[in-house]
Amino acid sequence: MSNINNLTTLPNIGKTLAEKLVMIGIENEQDLKTVGCENAIIKIATIQNSGACINMLYALEGAIQGIRWHGLSIERKAELKEFYKMMGK
């Protein structure tokens, strides 16, 4: 349970998303930064009924940058949107 608490201290990461991150082997901020938001969302999408969506991808990137996802640059959001489309979502 402590891993979930470690993750929920990051911006945009609530209990539900933290639980999904732990399920895919991400247990702390450094793990998330190492894996990256793109790889994390791919892994989360393999979890049945994961609810993986573009906003979750934005949330993960915001957590990596240490900001609310609403503060992501327009350019970064566009990159993530293209990546998400390539995932077939």
TAPERA-V781248 format. One record per residue. RES is the residue in one letter. PHI is phi in whole degrees, -180 to 180 (none if undefined). PSI is psi in degrees with one decimal (none if undefined). OMEGA is omega in radians with two decimals (none if undefined). Layout:
# TAPERA-V781248
res: [RES RES]
phi: [PHI PHI]
psi: [PSI PSI]
omega: [OMEGA OMEGA]
This chain:
# TAPERA-V781248
res: [M S N I N N L T T L P N I G K T L A E K L V M I G I E N E Q D L K T V G C E N A I I K I A T I Q N S G A C I N M L Y A L E G A I Q G I R W H G L S I E R K A E L K E F Y K M M G K]
phi: [none -64 -63 -63 -64 -59 -74 -72 -77 -81 -60 77 -104 -94 -59 -64 -66 -60 -62 -66 -63 -62 -61 -98 94 -99 -116 -159 -59 -64 -58 -63 -64 -67 -74 85 -67 -65 -66 -63 -68 -61 -67 -62 -63 -80 -78 -59 56 -72 75 -57 -150 -61 -67 -67 -62 -60 -61 -64 -64 -61 -63 -63 -81 80 -132 -64 -63 -63 -89 -63 -66 -59 -64 -67 -60 -64 -61 -66 -63 -63 -59 -62 -62 -67 -70 87 -95]
psi: [-28.6 -30.2 -39.6 -42.7 -37.4 -43.5 -34.1 -8.7 -13.9 149.3 142.5 -6.1 106.5 -177.5 -44.6 -48.0 -38.1 -41.2 -40.7 -40.3 -43.7 -38.5 -30.4 9.1 10.3 116.3 -7.0 176.9 -41.7 -40.4 -45.2 -43.5 -38.1 -44.9 -39.3 155.8 -35.4 -49.3 -35.9 -44.2 -34.3 -45.4 -41.6 -38.0 -19.9 -13.1 128.8 134.4 38.1 -25.7 19.6 128.8 172.7 -37.4 -32.7 -39.6 -45.5 -42.4 -42.8 -44.0 -41.5 -40.9 -40.5 -40.9 -11.9 25.1 162.0 143.7 -23.9 -21.6 1.5 147.3 153.3 -38.6 -44.4 -40.4 -40.8 -41.7 -45.7 -36.8 -42.2 -43.9 -45.4 -40.2 -39.3 -23.7 -13.8 22.1 none]
omega: [-3.11 3.11 3.11 3.13 3.09 -3.08 -3.09 3.04 3.13 3.08 3.04 -3.06 3.05 -3.08 -3.08 3.13 3.10 3.12 3.12 3.12 3.11 3.13 -3.13 3.04 3.09 -3.01 -3.13 -3.10 -3.12 3.08 -3.12 3.13 -3.14 -3.11 -3.10 -3.06 -3.10 3.13 3.13 -3.11 3.07 -3.14 3.12 -3.13 3.12 3.11 -3.14 -3.13 -3.07 -3.09 3.14 -3.11 -3.12 3.14 3.08 3.09 3.08 -3.13 3.13 3.11 3.09 3.12 3.10 -3.13 -3.14 -3.12 2.99 -3.05 3.10 -3.11 3.10 3.13 3.11 -3.13 -3.12 3.09 3.13 3.10 -3.12 3.12 3.10 3.11 -3.12 3.10 3.14 3.08 -3.14 -3.12 none]
